[in-house]
Amino acid sequence: MAATEKSVLDALKTVKDPELNLNLVVLGLVYEVTVEGAHVHARISLTSPMCPAAEEIVHMAEKAILGVEGVESAKVQITFDPPWTPERIPPLIRSSLGL
């Protein structure tokens, strides 16, 4: 079975930001997912450029993507263009966080 953008996003929902304890997808940190056959490239951001868990988050994201059926390689790239803001979080979740 071939990997899809949806299956990759579902896998990324298992990766949580350690500070906010919410997953990368809900936080709006996943900017782009490209699936080319068995190879996946994802561009993600972090809540802060100074995030001390950046390397760990990238590792967890790559591991989650590699767990998707049909994926043979995964590359996760961090970007801050555009910078992440809380407005990327869905309004209902943002309000429950008091943001």
N, C-alpha and C positions, 0 to 999 in steps of 0.2 A: 504494500500500500504506500502510495506517495504522500509525503508530508504536504501540508497546506499551511497557509498563513494562519488560519483559525487554530489548527492543531498546535502550532508553535506558540501562539498567544495563550492558548489554554495551558501549555506547559509553563510559560512565563508567569502565569497566575500563582504558581507554587513558590515563586521566589519573592521573599518579603524584604522590604527595607527594614533593617534592624532597628532604626530609630522610631519609625512610625508604626511598625508591625502591620503594614498593609502591603499588598503585592504590587509589583512593578506596573501591571496593566491598570489596576484601579487608580494608582497614583498618577497615571498619565506619563510614566517615565519611558515607555516604549514608543519611540518615534517612528521606527520603520522596521519591517520584517520583509526580507526578500528570500524566496525559496526558489532555488534553481536546481531542479532534480533532487539529488540527495544532499545538497549543500545549502546551508542557511546562513544568512548574514543578518544580524540585528543591530540597529542603532538605538542605544538607550541613553538616558540622561540620569543624573543623580539629583537629589534634593539640594545638594550643596557641592560646589567645586572642591571644597575641602573635606569631603566625606572620607572618614578614616576607613570605611568598609568598602571602598570602591573596588579594590582587587577581589575581595571576597564575593561581592555582588556579581561581578563579571564572571567569576568562576562558577558560581551557582547558576547563573543564567545559561552559560554554555553547557553545563551538565544537564540542566532541565531540557534544553533543546535537543541534546544528544539522546535523550530518553524518548524522543518522539519517533514513532515507527516510520522507517524510511529515511531517517536522517543519518548521514555518515560523517558529516563535518559541520561544525558550528563556529562562527566567529562573531563575537559580540564586541562592538566598538562603542566607547563612551563619547558623547558629544555634549556640548553646552551651547549649541546653535540650533534653535533658539534656546535661551536659558529657561530652565524649568521654573514654573510658578505654580502656586496652589490652584490657580484657575484651571489647570489641566485635570484636576480631580473633579469627578461628576458632582454637581451641586448638592445632592442629597448626602453624599458621603462627606463632602466638605463641611456642610452644616453640622453633621453629627460630630465632626472633629472640632467644631467651634471656630472654623476658618471663614 
